[in-house]
Amino acid sequence: MPPPFDFQPLNRAVFGPGTITRLGELTREHGGRRIMLVTDPGLAKAGHPQRAEQLLREAGLEVFLFDAVKENPTTKDVAVGVEFARKHQVDFLVAIGGGSSMDCAKGVNFIYTNGGRMADYKGHGKATKPMLPSIGVPTTSGTGSEAQSFALITDESSHMKMACGDKKAAFRVAILDPELTLSQPRGVTAVTGIDAIAHAVESYVCTRRNPISQLYSLAAWQYLEPNLETVLREPHNLTARGAMQVGAHFAGVAIENAMLGIAHSCANPLTAHYGVIHGTAIGMLLPHVVRFNAMAVDHLYQELPPVGVTLNGEPVSEMVARRIQELVQLAGLPTRLRDVGVSDTILPLLALEANEQWTARFNPRTVGEPELQGVYEKAW
C-alpha cells in the first residue's frame, strides 16, 4: 500500500512559446490594478522586464518597476522592496526572472501584508493575514520557485539561507514561456539546469517522497537529463528549451510536495563562505551524494537510468552519478571543491553548518557531521 500523503496543487501553470503575451489578461483576471513588477537589473539587456511592463500597461494596469533584486536576496533586499511596495500602494506582484526575483517577490509579500521580519516566517504557515495575489514568470529553467510556496532569503548578518513558506505566498499563476529562456547566457543555462536536475533526483528519493511527488520527480528527470545536453550544444533549440522549462517546473512541484537532501544542505555553506554559485556547488556535490545514498535507496535509482544508456549490470546509481558528472563537465563547470578555492581545513566547519540545514533531515540516508564531512571530502 502507498504511504499516506496530502497532495495540494498550488497554482495554475500556463506553458507554451509566446505565453508571456497573456500576462496582462491573467493579472486582470486575478484582480491586479497597481502592479509591482519585481526583477533584476541584468534582465533589462534581454528586454524581458520592458516587455512585461508594456503588456501590463496595455491591459490598463498601473506598473511600478522594482529592479533592485540581487542574486540570493537578503533580508535587506526584501526590506528595500517592502518600502517600495508601501510607497506605491501596490495590490499585486509580478516576478519575472530567475529564482532570486521570485524569492524576493515572495519575501516582500510576507512583510508587506503581515509585517514583522523575515525570521518571523522561517518554517511554514506562519503568516496569519491574507497575502497579495501574484504571478511568476521564470526566465530560467532551474529553481522551480514559481511552483513553490517557499521564499529562500539569506539572513544579512549570518549569510545563511532561511526557508520561509506559506501557501498564501505561492504564485496564483506560473507563466512558462520557453522563448524567454533563449536569452540565457550559457553559464546560466548550465548552473540552473544542474540545479533543476538535483531537484528531480533529490526529491525522488528523500524521506518525504510520496507516489504523486515521485511522478513529478521522475517526469522532471526524463525532461531534464537528455535536454540539458541539447541546450548546451544547441542554445537556440526551442523544443529542448521548452522541455527544460517544464522539467524544472515539475521538479519544483515535487519539492513542494516532498523535500530535498544533503546536496542542497552541503551547497548552502559553500555559497555562504566562498560565494560559490548555487548550481556550481550542486554540480560538485550531487554525484557523490547519489553514491552515498545508494546504500539506502538503490532500488529507487533503478527508475532513473539516463536516456539511451544500455544497462550492463552496473548499479544504476553509479550510472546516474557518472551522467551528472558528464553534464557538469560538458557545461564547463568545476567538478572538485579544491578547484574553486575551498580549503580542506574548513571541511569540518562546512559539515557542521550543513548539518544545521533543514534539507539534511530529509535525506534518505541518515547523516550527521561525520557523514557530511565524508561527502565534502569526496567532493574535495
MIDRENVO-606644 format. One line per field, with one value per atom (N, C-alpha, C): residue number from 1; x, y, z. Coordinates in steps of 0.2 Angstrom, whole numbers, plus 2048, in hexadecimal, padded with zeros to 3 digits. Layout:
BEGIN
resi <- (NUM/...)
u <- (X/...)
v <- (Y/...)
w <- (Z/...)
END
This chain:
BEGIN
resi <- (1/1/1/2/2/2/3/3/3/4/4/4/5/5/5/6/6/6/7/7/7/8/8/8/9/9/9/10/10/10/11/11/11/12/12/12/13/13/13/14/14/14/15/15/15/16/16/16/17/17/17/18/18/18/19/19/19/20/20/20/21/21/21/22/22/22/23/23/23/24/24/24/25/25/25/26/26/26/27/27/27/28/28/28/29/29/29/30/30/30/31/31/31/32/32/32/33/33/33/34/34/34/35/35/35/36/36/36/37/37/37/38/38/38/39/39/39/40/40/40/41/41/41/42/42/42/43/43/43/44/44/44/45/45/45/46/46/46/47/47/47/48/48/48/49/49/49/50/50/50/51/51/51/52/52/52/53/53/53/54/54/54/55/55/55/56/56/56/57/57/57/58/58/58/59/59/59/60/60/60/61/61/61/62/62/62/63/63/63/64/64/64/65/65/65/66/66/66/67/67/67/68/68/68/69/69/69/70/70/70/71/71/71/72/72/72/73/73/73/74/74/74/75/75/75/76/76/76/77/77/77/78/78/78/79/79/79/80/80/80/81/81/81/82/82/82/83/83/83/84/84/84/85/85/85/86/86/86/87/87/87/88/88/88/89/89/89/90/90/90/91/91/91/92/92/92/93/93/93/94/94/94/95/95/95/96/96/96/97/97/97/98/98/98/99/99/99/100/100/100/101/101/101/102/102/102/103/103/103/104/104/104/105/105/105/106/106/106/107/107/107/108/108/108/109/109/109/110/110/110/111/111/111/112/112/112/113/113/113/114/114/114/115/115/115/116/116/116/117/117/117/118/118/118/119/119/119/120/120/120/121/121/121/122/122/122/123/123/123/124/124/124/125/125/125/126/126/126/127/127/127/128/128/128/129/129/129/130/130/130/131/131/131/132/132/132/133/133/133/134/134/134/135/135/135/136/136/136/137/137/137/138/138/138/139/139/139/140/140/140/141/141/141/142/142/142/143/143/143/144/144/144/145/145/145/146/146/146/147/147/147/148/148/148/149/149/149/150/150/150/151/151/151/152/152/152/153/153/153/154/154/154/155/155/155/156/156/156/157/157/157/158/158/158/159/159/159/160/160/160/161/161/161/162/162/162/163/163/163/164/164/164/165/165/165/166/166/166/167/167/167/168/168/168/169/169/169/170/170/170/171/171/171/172/172/172/173/173/173/174/174/174/175/175/175/176/176/176/177/177/177/178/178/178/179/179/179/180/180/180/181/181/181/182/182/182/183/183/183/184/184/184/185/185/185/186/186/186/187/187/187/188/188/188/189/189/189/190/190/190/191/191/191/192/192/192/193/193/193/194/194/194/195/195/195/196/196/196/197/197/197/198/198/198/199/199/199/200/200/200/201/201/201/202/202/202/203/203/203/204/204/204/205/205/205/206/206/206/207/207/207/208/208/208/209/209/209/210/210/210/211/211/211/212/212/212/213/213/213/214/214/214/215/215/215/216/216/216/217/217/217/218/218/218/219/219/219/220/220/220/221/221/221/222/222/222/223/223/223/224/224/224/225/225/225/226/226/226/227/227/227/228/228/228/229/229/229/230/230/230/231/231/231/232/232/232/233/233/233/234/234/234/235/235/235/236/236/236/237/237/237/238/238/238/239/239/239/240/240/240/241/241/241/242/242/242/243/243/243/244/244/244/245/245/245/246/246/246/247/247/247/248/248/248/249/249/249/250/250/250/251/251/251/252/252/252/253/253/253/254/254/254/255/255/255/256/256/256/257/257/257/258/258/258/259/259/259/260/260/260/261/261/261/262/262/262/263/263/263/264/264/264/265/265/265/266/266/266/267/267/267/268/268/268/269/269/269/270/270/270/271/271/271/272/272/272/273/273/273/274/274/274/275/275/275/276/276/276/277/277/277/278/278/278/279/279/279/280/280/280/281/281/281/282/282/282/283/283/283/284/284/284/285/285/285/286/286/286/287/287/287/288/288/288/289/289/289/290/290/290/291/291/291/292/292/292/293/293/293/294/294/294/295/295/295/296/296/296/297/297/297/298/298/298/299/299/299/300/300/300/301/301/301/302/302/302/303/303/303/304/304/304/305/305/305/306/306/306/307/307/307/308/308/308/309/309/309/310/310/310/311/311/311/312/312/312/313/313/313/314/314/314/315/315/315/316/316/316/317/317/317/318/318/318/319/319/319/320/320/320/321/321/321/322/322/322/323/323/323/324/324/324/325/325/325/326/326/326/327/327/327/328/328/328/329/329/329/330/330/330/331/331/331/332/332/332/333/333/333/334/334/334/335/335/335/336/336/336/337/337/337/338/338/338/339/339/339/340/340/340/341/341/341/342/342/342/343/343/343/344/344/344/345/345/345/346/346/346/347/347/347/348/348/348/349/349/349/350/350/350/351/351/351/352/352/352/353/353/353/354/354/354/355/355/355/356/356/356/357/357/357/358/358/358/359/359/359/360/360/360/361/361/361/362/362/362/363/363/363/364/364/364/365/365/365/366/366/366/367/367/367/368/368/368/369/369/369/370/370/370/371/371/371/372/372/372/373/373/373/374/374/374/375/375/375/376/376/376/377/377/377/378/378/378/379/379/379/380/380/380)
u <- (804/800/804/803/807/806/80C/80B/806/804/7FF/802/7FE/800/7FA/7FC/7F7/7FA/7F7/7FA/7F6/7F9/7F5/7F8/7F6/7F8/7F8/7FD/7FD/7FA/7FC/7FA/7F9/7F7/7F5/7FC/7FD/803/801/803/802/808/809/80F/80E/813/814/818/81B/81E/819/81B/817/812/812/80D/80E/813/814/80F/80D/808/801/800/7FA/7FB/801/802/7FD/7FB/7F6/7F0/7ED/7E7/7E6/7EC/7EC/7EC/7F0/7F0/7E9/7E6/7DF/7DB/7DB/7D7/7D7/7DD/7DE/7DE/7DB/7DA/7DF/7E4/7EA/7E8/7EA/7E9/7EF/7F3/7F9/7FE/802/807/80E/811/818/81B/81F/823/82A/82B/832/836/83C/841/848/84D/854/857/85B/85E/861/864/867/862/85C/857/855/857/855/858/85E/862/85E/85A/856/850/84E/847/841/842/83C/838/83B/837/833/837/833/82D/82E/828/823/824/81F/81C/820/81D/818/81A/816/80F/810/80A/805/808/803/800/804/801/7FC/7FD/7F8/7F1/7F2/7EC/7E8/7EB/7E8/7EA/7F0/7F2/7F8/7F8/7FD/803/809/80F/815/818/81D/823/828/82E/833/834/839/83E/844/849/850/84F/855/856/853/854/85B/85F/865/865/86A/86B/86B/867/866/864/85E/85B/85C/85E/85F/859/859/853/854/859/85A/857/858/855/84D/84A/843/841/844/842/842/846/846/840/83E/839/832/832/82C/82B/830/82F/82D/82F/82D/825/823/81C/818/81A/816/815/81B/81B/816/815/811/80A/809/802/800/804/803/7FE/7FA/7F6/7F7/7FC/7FE/805/808/80F/810/815/817/81E/821/828/82A/82F/832/839/83C/843/845/84A/84C/849/84C/84A/84A/850/851/84B/848/843/83D/83B/836/836/83C/83D/83C/83F/83E/837/833/82C/828/829/826/828/82E/830/82D/82C/829/822/81F/817/816/81B/81A/81A/81F/820/81B/81A/815/80E/80C/805/804/80A/809/80E/812/817/81C/820/825/82C/830/836/836/83A/83A/83B/83F/841/83A/835/82F/82B/82D/829/82E/833/838/834/833/82F/829/823/81E/817/813/80C/80C/811/811/80E/80B/808/801/7FE/7F7/7F2/7F5/7F0/7F1/7EC/7EC/7F2/7F4/7FA/7F7/7FB/7F9/7FA/7F5/7F6/7FC/7FF/805/805/80A/80B/813/815/81C/81E/823/825/82C/82E/835/838/83E/842/848/848/84D/84A/84D/84B/84F/84D/851/84E/84C/84A/843/83F/838/834/837/834/82D/82B/824/81F/822/81D/81D/820/821/81F/81D/81A/820/826/82C/830/832/837/83D/843/849/84D/84D/850/856/85C/862/862/863/864/86A/869/86E/874/873/878/87C/878/87C/87D/87A/87B/879/875/871/86A/868/862/85C/857/851/84B/848/842/83C/838/832/82C/828/823/81C/817/810/80C/807/803/801/7FF/7FD/802/808/80E/80F/80C/80D/80A/80D/80A/803/7FF/7F8/7F9/7FE/7FF/806/809/80F/80F/812/812/819/819/81F/81F/823/824/82C/82D/834/838/834/838/83C/839/83D/844/844/84B/850/84E/853/858/857/85C/861/860/865/86C/871/878/879/87E/87F/881/884/886/87F/87B/874/870/870/86D/870/876/87A/878/879/878/871/86D/866/863/866/864/866/86C/86F/86B/869/865/85E/85B/855/855/85B/85C/85D/860/861/85A/856/84F/84B/84C/848/84B/852/855/854/855/854/84D/848/841/83F/842/83F/841/846/848/848/846/846/841/841/83D/836/834/82D/82A/82E/82B/824/820/81A/818/813/812/811/80E/80C/812/816/81C/821/821/826/824/81E/81C/81F/81F/821/829/82C/834/836/833/835/834/82E/82D/832/834/838/83F/841/848/848/842/842/842/83F/83F/846/849/84F/856/857/85D/85F/85B/85D/85E/859/859/85D/860/866/86C/86D/873/871/86B/869/869/867/867/86E/872/879/87D/87B/87E/87A/873/86F/86B/86E/86A/864/863/85D/857/858/854/84E/848/843/83F/83F/83C/83F/846/84A/849/849/848/841/83C/835/835/839/839/83D/842/845/841/83D/839/833/830/82B/82E/834/838/839/83C/83E/837/832/82B/829/829/827/82B/832/836/834/832/830/82A/825/81F/821/826/828/82B/82F/832/82C/827/822/81E/81E/81A/81E/825/829/82F/835/83A/841/846/84D/851/858/85D/863/868/86F/873/871/875/873/86D/86B/86E/86D/870/877/87B/882/884/880/881/880/87C/87A/880/884/88A/88F/890/895/893/88D/88B/88C/88B/88C/893/897/89E/8A3/8A1/8A5/8A2/89B/898/897/898/897/890/88F/888/884/87E/87A/87B/879/879/880/885/88C/88E/88C/88D/889/883/87F/883/885/888/88E/892/898/896/890/88E/889/885/87F/882/887/889/88B/88E/891/88B/886/880/87C/87B/878/87B/882/886/885/885/884/87D/878/871/86F/873/872/871/874/874/86D/869/862/85D/85E/859/85B/85F/861/85B/856/850/84D/84D/84A/84E/854/858/857/855/854/84F/84B/846/849/84F/852/858/858/85D/85D/863/864/861/85E/85B/860/85E/863/869/869/86F/86C/871/86F/871/86D/86E/873/879/87E/880/87B/87C/87F/882/884/87E/87F/87A/878/871/86E/870/871/873/87A/87F/885/884/880/87F/87C/877/874/87A/87E/883/888/88A/88F/88C/885/882/881/880/880/887/88C/893/894/892/893/890/88A/886/88A/88C/890/896/89A/8A0/89E/899/896/895/892/890/896/89C/8A2/8A3/89F/89F/8A4/8A7/8AB/8A8/8AC/8AA/8AD/8B1/8B4/8B4/8B3/8B3/8BA/8BF/8C6/8C7/8C3/8C3/8C0/8BC/8B9/8BC/8C2/8C5/8C3/8BF/8BD/8C3/8C5/8CA/8C8/8CC/8CA/8C9/8CC/8CC/8C5/8C1/8BB/8B5/8B7/8B2/8AE/8B1/8AD/8A8/8AA/8A5/89F/8A1/89C/897/89A/895/891/894/890/88A/88B/886/881/883/87F/87A/87D/878/873/873/86E/869/86A/866/85F/85A/853/853/856/856/859/85E/862/85E/859/854/850/84F/84B/84F/856/85A/858/858/856/85A/861/865/867/866/867/86E/86F/876/876/87D/87F/885/889/88F/894/895/89B/899/892/890/891/88F/88F/896/89A/8A1/8A4/8A2/8A4/8A2/89C/89A/89E/89F/8A4/8AB/8AD/8B4/8B4/8AF/8AE/8AE/8AA/8AA/8B0/8B4/8BA/8BF)
v <- (7FA/800/806/80B/812/815/819/81D/822/824/82A/830/834/83B/840/846/84B/850/84F/852/858/85E/864/868/868/86C/873/877/87E/883/882/888/885/88A/889/88A/885/886/886/88C/88D/88D/887/886/887/889/889/88F/88F/894/89A/8A0/8A6/8A7/8A3/8A4/8AA/8AD/8B4/8B9/8B8/8BD/8BD/8B8/8B7/8BA/8BD/8C0/8C5/8CA/8CF/8CC/8C8/8C4/8C0/8BD/8B8/8BD/8C2/8C7/8CA/8CC/8CF/8CA/8C4/8BF/8BD/8BE/8BD/8C4/8C9/8CF/8D4/8D3/8D8/8DF/8E4/8EB/8EF/8EF/8F3/8ED/8EC/8E7/8E8/8E5/8E5/8E0/8E2/8DD/8DC/8D6/8D5/8D1/8D4/8D1/8D3/8D0/8D2/8D6/8DB/8E0/8DC/8D6/8D3/8D1/8D0/8CE/8D4/8DA/8DF/8DF/8DC/8DB/8D6/8D1/8CD/8D0/8D5/8D8/8D5/8D0/8CD/8D1/8D5/8D9/8DF/8E1/8E6/8E4/8DE/8DB/8D9/8D7/8D5/8DC/8E1/8E7/8EA/8E9/8EB/8E7/8E1/8DC/8DE/8E0/8E2/8E8/8ED/8F4/8F3/8EF/8EE/8EB/8E8/8E5/8EA/8F0/8F6/8F6/8F3/8F2/8F7/8FA/8FE/8F9/8FB/8F7/8FB/8F8/8FB/8F6/8F7/8F3/8F3/8ED/8EC/8E8/8EA/8E6/8E6/8E6/8E6/8DF/8DA/8D3/8D1/8CE/8CC/8C4/8C1/8B9/8B7/8B2/8B0/8B6/8B8/8BE/8BD/8C3/8C3/8C7/8C6/8CA/8D1/8D4/8DB/8DD/8D8/8D9/8D9/8D4/8D4/8DA/8DD/8E3/8E9/8E9/8EF/8EE/8E7/8E6/8E8/8E6/8E8/8EF/8F3/8FA/8FD/8FA/8FC/8FA/8F4/8F2/8F7/8F9/8FD/904/907/90D/90D/908/908/905/902/8FF/8FA/8F5/8F0/8EB/8E8/8E3/8DC/8DC/8D6/8D5/8CF/8CE/8CA/8CC/8C8/8C8/8C1/8C0/8BD/8C0/8BE/8BD/8B7/8B6/8AF/8AE/8A8/8A7/8A2/8A1/8A7/8AB/8B1/8B6/8B7/8BC/8B9/8B2/8AF/8AF/8AD/8AD/8B4/8B9/8C0/8C2/8C1/8C3/8BF/8B9/8B5/8B8/8BA/8BD/8C4/8C8/8CE/8CD/8C8/8C7/8C5/8C1/8C0/8C6/8CA/8D0/8D5/8D6/8DC/8DA/8D4/8D2/8D0/8CE/8CB/8CE/8D3/8D6/8D2/8D5/8D1/8D1/8CB/8CA/8C3/8C2/8BC/8B6/8B7/8B1/8AF/8B3/8B2/8AC/8AB/8A7/8A1/8A0/89A/894/88F/889/88A/888/888/889/88D/88F/894/899/89D/8A4/8A5/8AB/8AB/8AF/8AF/8B3/8B8/8BC/8BA/8BC/8BA/8BE/8BB/8BE/8C0/8C4/8C6/8C1/8C1/8BC/8BE/8B9/8BA/8B5/8B7/8B3/8B2/8AC/8AB/8A9/8AD/8AC/8AA/8A3/8A2/8A3/8A6/8A6/8A1/89D/898/891/88C/885/882/884/882/881/886/886/882/883/881/885/88B/88F/891/892/894/88E/888/883/882/886/885/88B/889/88E/891/88F/891/897/89B/8A0/89E/89E/89D/8A4/8A6/8AD/8AC/8AF/8AF/8B4/8B2/8B6/8BB/8C1/8C6/8C5/8C3/8C3/8BC/8B7/8B0/8AE/8B0/8AE/8A7/8A5/89E/89F/89A/89B/899/89C/89A/898/893/891/893/898/89B/899/894/892/893/894/894/894/890/88F/895/89A/8A1/8A4/8A3/8A6/8A3/89E/89B/89F/89F/8A2/89F/8A4/8A1/89E/8A1/89E/89E/899/898/899/89E/89E/89B/896/892/893/898/89A/898/892/891/896/89A/89F/8A4/8A5/8A9/8A6/8A0/89D/89D/89F/89F/8A4/8A9/8AE/8AD/8A7/8A5/8A4/8A7/8A5/89E/89B/894/892/896/895/894/899/898/892/890/88A/884/884/87F/87E/883/883/882/885/884/87D/87B/874/86F/86F/86A/86B/871/872/86E/86F/86C/864/861/85A/858/85C/85A/85A/85E/85F/858/856/850/84A/849/843/843/849/849/848/84B/84B/844/840/839/834/836/831/833/839/83C/838/839/835/838/83E/840/83F/83B/839/835/836/832/831/82D/82A/830/835/83B/83F/841/845/841/83B/837/837/837/838/83E/843/84A/849/846/846/842/83C/838/83B/83E/842/848/84B/850/84E/848/845/843/841/83E/844/84A/850/853/853/857/854/84D/84A/84A/848/848/84F/854/85A/860/85F/863/863/85D/85C/85F/85F/862/869/86C/874/876/873/875/875/870/86F/874/874/878/87D/883/887/88A/88A/88D/887/881/87C/87D/880/882/87B/876/870/86D/86D/86B/870/877/87C/87B/879/878/872/86D/867/868/86C/86E/872/877/87B/877/872/86E/86A/867/863/866/86C/870/872/873/875/86E/869/862/861/862/861/866/86C/870/86E/86B/868/862/85E/859/85B/860/863/865/869/86B/866/860/85B/855/856/851/856/855/859/858/85A/859/855/855/851/855/851/854/857/856/85A/861/863/86A/86C/868/86A/86C/868/869/86F/870/876/87C/87D/884/887/883/886/888/884/886/88D/88E/895/89A/899/89D/89F/89A/89C/89E/89B/89C/8A0/8A1/8A4/8A0/899/895/895/896/896/88F/890/88A/884/885/87F/87C/880/87E/879/87C/878/871/871/86B/866/869/864/861/864/860/85B/85C/858/852/853/84F/848/847/840/83C/83F/83C/83B/83F/83E/838/837/831/82B/82B/825/823/829/828/825/827/825/81F/81C/816/810/810/80B/80B/810/810/810/813/813/811/80C/80A/807/805/802/808/80E/814/816/816/818/814/80E/809/80C/811/814/81A/81C/822/820/81B/81A/820/823/828/826/82A/829/826/821/81E/81A/819/815/80E/809/802/7FF/7FC/7F9/7F3/7F3/7EE/7EB/7EB/7E7/7EC/7F2/7F7/7FA/7FC/7FF/805/806/80C/812/812/818/81A/816/818/81B/818/81B/822/823/82A/82F/82C/831/833/82E/82F/834/833/837/83E/83F/846/849/845/848/84A/846/847/84E/84F/855/85B/85A/860/862/85C/85D/861/85E/861/868/86A/871/876/872/876/878/875/877/873/875/871/86B/866/860/85E/862/861/868/867/86D/871/86D/870/875/873/877/87E/87F/886/889/887/88A/888/882/880/87C/87E/87B/875/870/86A/86B/870/871/874/876/879/874/86E/869/867/866/865/86B/871/876/876/875/874/86E/869/863/865/869/86B/86F/874/878/875/870/86C/868/866/862/866/86C/871/873/871/873/86E/871/86D/867/868/862/85C/85D/857/852/854/850/84B/84D/849/845/844/840/839/835/82E/829/82C/828/82D/82B/82F/832/838/83B/83F/840/845/848/84C/84F/84B/845/840/83E/83C/83A/840/846/84C/84E/84D/84F/84A/843/83E/840/843/845/84B/850/855/853/84E/84B/848/844/841/846/84C/851/856/856/85A/857)
w <- (800/800/800/7FC/7FC/803/805/80B/80B/810/810/80D/80A/808/807/807/806/800/7FA/7F4/7F3/7F3/7F2/7EC/7E6/7E1/7E3/7E1/7E4/7DF/7D9/7D4/7CD/7C9/7C2/7BE/7BA/7B5/7AE/7AB/7A4/7A0/79C/798/791/78D/786/784/77E/77B/77A/77C/77B/781/786/78B/78F/78F/792/790/78A/788/78C/790/794/79B/79C/7A3/7A5/7A1/7A2/7A4/79F/7A0/7A7/7A8/7AE/7B5/7B4/7BA/7BC/7B6/7B7/7BA/7B7/7BA/7C1/7C4/7CB/7CF/7CC/7D0/7D1/7CD/7CD/7CA/7CE/7CB/7CC/7D1/7D2/7D3/7CE/7CE/7CF/7D4/7D5/7D1/7CC/7C8/7CB/7CD/7D1/7CC/7CB/7C7/7C9/7C5/7C6/7C1/7C2/7BD/7B7/7B8/7B2/7AD/7AE/7A9/7A4/7A6/7A1/79A/79A/794/78F/792/78E/78C/790/78E/791/796/799/79D/7A2/7A6/7A2/79D/799/796/793/790/795/79B/7A0/7A2/7A3/7A5/79F/799/793/793/794/794/799/79F/7A5/7A4/7A1/7A0/79A/795/790/792/798/79B/7A0/7A0/7A4/7AB/7AD/7B4/7B5/7BB/7BD/7BF/7BD/7BE/7C1/7C7/7CA/7CA/7C6/7C5/7CB/7CE/7D3/7D1/7CF/7CC/7D0/7D6/7DB/7DE/7DB/7DE/7DC/7E1/7E1/7E1/7DF/7DF/7E7/7E8/7EF/7F4/7F2/7F6/7FE/801/808/80B/812/816/814/813/811/80A/806/7FF/800/804/805/808/80D/810/80B/807/801/7FD/7FB/7F7/7FB/801/805/805/806/806/800/7FA/7F4/7F3/7F5/7F5/7F9/7FE/803/7FF/7FD/7F9/7F4/7F0/7EA/7EB/7F1/7F3/7EE/7ED/7E8/7EB/7E6/7E8/7E4/7E1/7DD/7DC/7DC/7DA/7D4/7D0/7CA/7CA/7CB/7CB/7C4/7C1/7BB/7BC/7BA/7BB/7BD/7C1/7C4/7CB/7CE/7D5/7DA/7D9/7DD/7DD/7D7/7D6/7D9/7D8/7DB/7E3/7E6/7ED/7F0/7ED/7EF/7EF/7EA/7E9/7EF/7F0/7F6/7FC/7FD/804/805/800/800/802/7FF/800/808/80B/812/816/815/81A/818/812/810/812/813/815/81C/81F/826/82B/828/82D/830/834/838/834/835/831/82E/829/826/82B/830/835/838/838/83B/837/831/82D/82B/82E/82D/82F/82A/82B/826/828/824/827/824/826/82C/82C/832/830/82A/828/82A/82E/831/82D/829/825/81D/819/812/80F/809/806/7FF/7FB/7F5/7F0/7EB/7E5/7E1/7DE/7DA/7D4/7CF/7CA/7C9/7C7/7C6/7BF/7BC/7B5/7B5/7B5/7B5/7AF/7AF/7A9/7A9/7AE/7AE/7AF/7AE/7AF/7B5/7BB/7C0/7C7/7CA/7D1/7D2/7CD/7CE/7D3/7D5/7DB/7D9/7D3/7D1/7D3/7D4/7D6/7DE/7E2/7E9/7ED/7F3/7F8/7FC/7FB/800/7FC/800/7FF/802/7FE/801/802/808/809/80E/80C/810/815/81B/821/820/820/81F/824/82A/82F/82F/82E/82F/828/822/81B/81A/81F/81E/81B/817/814/818/818/81C/817/819/814/818/815/817/813/815/811/814/80F/810/80A/80A/804/801/805/803/7FF/800/7FC/7F5/7F4/7ED/7E8/7E2/7DC/7DA/7D8/7D6/7CF/7CB/7C4/7C3/7C0/7BD/7B6/7B2/7AB/7A9/7A5/7A3/79C/79A/793/791/78D/78C/788/784/780/784/78B/78F/791/791/793/78E/788/782/783/787/789/78E/791/797/794/797/796/797/794/795/79C/79F/7A6/7AB/7A9/7AD/7AB/7A5/7A3/7A7/7A7/7AA/7B2/7B6/7BD/7BF/7BB/7BD/7BB/7B5/7B3/7B8/7BA/7BF/7C6/7C8/7CE/7CD/7C7/7C6/7C6/7C3/7C3/7CB/7CF/7D6/7D9/7D7/7DA/7D9/7D2/7D0/7D4/7D4/7D7/7DF/7E2/7E9/7EC/7E8/7EA/7E9/7E4/7E3/7E8/7EC/7F1/7F8/7F9/800/804/80B/80F/80F/80C/80C/805/801/7FA/7FB/7F6/7F6/7EF/7ED/7E7/7E2/7E4/7DF/7DE/7E4/7E3/7DE/7DF/7DB/7D4/7D2/7CB/7C8/7CC/7C9/7C9/7CE/7CE/7C8/7C7/7C2/7BB/7BA/7B4/7B3/7B8/7B8/7B6/7B9/7B7/7AF/7AD/7A6/7A1/7A3/79F/79F/7A5/7A6/7A4/7A6/7A5/79D/798/792/78F/791/78E/790/796/798/793/792/78D/786/784/77E/77E/783/783/784/787/788/781/77D/776/771/772/76D/771/773/778/775/76E/76B/76A/76C/76B/770/76D/771/774/770/773/779/779/77F/784/783/788/78B/787/78A/78F/78D/791/798/797/79D/7A2/79F/7A3/7A7/7A3/7A6/7AB/7AA/7AF/7B5/7B5/7BA/7BF/7BB/7BF/7C2/7BF/7C2/7C8/7C8/7CD/7D3/7D1/7D7/7DA/7D6/7D9/7DE/7DB/7E0/7E6/7E6/7EC/7F1/7EE/7F2/7F6/7F3/7F6/7F9/7F9/7FC/7FF/7FD/800/7FC/7FF/7FB/800/7FF/803/804/805/808/802/7FC/7F7/7F8/7FA/7FB/802/807/80D/80D/809/809/804/7FF/7FA/7FE/802/805/809/80D/810/80B/806/801/7FE/7FD/7FA/800/806/80C/80D/80D/80E/808/802/7FD/7F7/7F7/7F2/7EC/7ED/7E7/7E5/7DE/7DC/7DD/7DF/7E2/7DD/7D7/7D2/7D1/7D2/7D1/7D7/7DD/7E3/7E3/7E0/7DF/7DB/7D5/7D0/7D3/7D8/7DB/7E0/7E3/7E8/7E6/7E2/7E0/7DE/7DA/7D8/7DF/7E3/7E9/7EE/7EE/7F2/7F0/7E9/7E6/7E8/7E8/7EA/7F1/7F5/7FC/7FE/7FB/7FC/7F9/7F5/7F1/7F6/7FC/801/803/804/807/801/7FB/7F6/7EF/7EF/7E8/7E4/7E8/7E4/7E1/7E3/7E0/7DA/7DB/7D5/7CF/7D0/7CA/7C5/7C8/7C3/7BF/7C1/7BE/7B9/7B5/7B0/7AB/7AA/7A5/79E/79A/794/78F/78C/787/789/790/793/793/791/792/799/79C/7A3/7A2/7A5/7A4/7AB/7AF/7B6/7BB/7B9/7BD/7C1/7C8/7CC/7C8/7C8/7C4/7C8/7CF/7D2/7D0/7CE/7CC/7C5/7C1/7BA/7BB/7C0/7C1/7C3/7C8/7CA/7C5/7C1/7BB/7B6/7B5/7B0/7B2/7B9/7BB/7BB/7BC/7BB/7B4/7AF/7A8/7A6/7A9/7A7/7AA/7B0/7B4/7B0/7AD/7A9/7A2/79F/799/79A/7A0/7A1/7A2/7A3/7A5/7AC/7B0/7B7/7BB/7C1/7C5/7C8/7C9/7CB/7D2/7D5/7DB/7DF/7E6/7EA/7EA/7EA/7EA/7E4/7DE/7D8/7D9/7DE/7DF/7E6/7E8/7ED/7F4/7F5/7FB/7FF/805/809/80C/80C/810/817/81A/821/823/81F/821/820/81E/81D/823/829/82F/831/82F/831/82C/825/820/822/825/827/82C/831/837/834/830/82D/829/825/821/825/82A/82F/832/832/835/830/829/824/824/823/824/81F/819/814/816/81A/81C/820/823/827/823/81C/818/813/814/810/811/80C/80D/811/812/816/81C/822/828/828/829/82A/830/832/837/834/838/836/833/836/833/82C/82A/824/81F/821/81D/81B/820/81F/81A/81A/815/80E/80D/807/804/809/807/804/808/807/800/7FE/7F8/7F2/7F3/7EF/7EE/7F3/7F4/7EF)
END
